[in-house]
Amino acid sequence: MRLYGVVGWKNAGKTGLMERLVTEITSRGISVSTVKHAHHSFDVDHPGKDSHRHRVAGATEVLLASRNRFALMHELRNEDEPSLSELLQKLAPVDLVLIEGYKRDSHPKVEAHRTVTGNPLIAPDDPTVRAVASDTPLNLDRPVFDLDDTTVIADFILSEVGL
């Protein structure tokens, strides 16, 4: 499975870039799945709904299915957070998996950067960051793309992974 990440600090434009990349790359006939790391607790079901009631009752896994989609929720009850490699094993085969977050893992990445956030760049200290997508020109030892130039960023990623 080919992997490529999008990393950056909060409000750097990661999610918007991910969304645009998925649209651009899938429009080229390439299948894409995504993984998003959340730094906090989250729910995909809602209090009062049957799936939520099953989970709260103590179920380790709840599979919610309809004719349009399914979602498998696994409650980590006294378990460590699964590694990225463990999570990737749960995905169906696709041409490319785009990963938002997991900045400390070893897969190649593009860094989203917005000057207004005031955050430092990750790239200078991380060789897995192969390029930066920024809202301002930067002088780096790797490619720097305009944050909004999705086509060029997609071309770069696809070239990097051999697609």
N, C-alpha and C positions, 0 to 999 in steps of 0.2 A: 504494500500500500504506500503510495506517495504522500508525503506529509509536508505541509508548509504552514508556518505560524505567522500570526499578527500579534505583536506585543506593543506595549506602551503604557505610560502611566494613565491614571484616571483622567477622563475628558480629553484624551489625545486624539480621538477619532477612530479607535479600533473597530467598534461595532459598525459604524457607517462604512468604513473601508471593507470590512468583512461582507456586509450586505451587497455592496457594489461589486466586489470580486465574485461572489457566488452568482450574481446575475450575469456578469460579463462572461465568466468561464462556462457556465451551463449553456449560455446562448451559443457557444461554439461547439456544443454537442459533447462536452466532457462532463461526466458524472461527478458530483461533489457532495460530500457530507461535511458537517462541521462539528467541532467540539468546542464548548465554551466553558472556561473555568470560572466558577463563582467563588468569591472569597467569603461568602456568608451563607446562612441558611436560606433555602428557597423552597417553594412549594409549586407543584404543577397541578395539584388538585385543591379543592376548596372545602373549608369546614361545612359539614352538613351533607356533602355529596357522598355517595356510596363508597367510592374509592378512598376518600379521606377517612371515612368511618372504618374501613377495613384496616388501613394503615395504623390508625390510632389504637385500634383493638389489639395490635401486636403483630400483624402480618409482616414478614420480612420482605416479600415482594408482592406488588399489586400490579397486574397487567390490565390496563384499561384499553378496550378495543371498540372500534366502530367500523363501519364500512369505508370511512375516509382515512383513518389513521389508528395507530396504537401507541401507547406509552407504557414502558415498563419502569415502575418506580421501585427502587431497592433502598430500603431503610438501613442505614449503617448503625446498627445497634451494637455499640461497644466494639466497632471495627474501625481500623485506620482508613483514612481516605484512600481510595484506590489510586494507583499510579496511572499516568497517562497511558503507558503500554498496556496495562490491564484493561483500561476503558476502550482502547482502540480494538481490542480483540472482540468486543461486543458489537462492533459495527459490521454491517453487510459490506461486501466488497464494492468499491467505487474506484474511479480513476484517481481522485485527489481528495484528501482530507485537509480542510483548512482548520487551524487550531487558534482560537482566540484565548490568549493568556498562556499559562504554563511557560513563563519566560525563563525559568531556570532549567528547563529540559533541553536536550541536545539537538533537537530538530532545527532545520534552517528557518529563519524568520525575517520578516520585514518589520521595522519599527514604525509605528504611527507617532508623529510628533507635531504638537501645536505649541508655538512659542508662548501664547497667552497663558498657558498653564504654569509657566515658570519652572517646570521640572527639567532636570538634566537629561541628556540623552543616555540611553542604555547602551547603544552601539559601541562607543569607544572602549568599553570594558568587556564586551561580549562578542567573541568571534562568530557565534551562531547567528547574530544579526547580520544578514548578508546585504541589506539595503535599508534606507530610511525613506519614508514617505512623509514629507514635511510641508507645512504651510509657508515656509520661508527658506530661501537658499542657505545651504550649509556647506562647509568645506570639510569633507571627510575622506577617509581612505577607501570608501566603498560607494556604490551608486546612491544618489539622492534624487528622488522623484517628487514631483508635485503631488501632494496628498490627494488632490482631486483628479489626477490623471490615471483613472482606473485602467484604461486600456493598456497603457505602458507598464503599469505595475503588474497586471495580469500576464502580459507578454514575458516580463522578467521572471515571474514565478514559474510559469509553464516551461520556460527555457531551462530554469534551474532544476526542475524535476524531470525533464525529458519528455514533456508532452507537447 
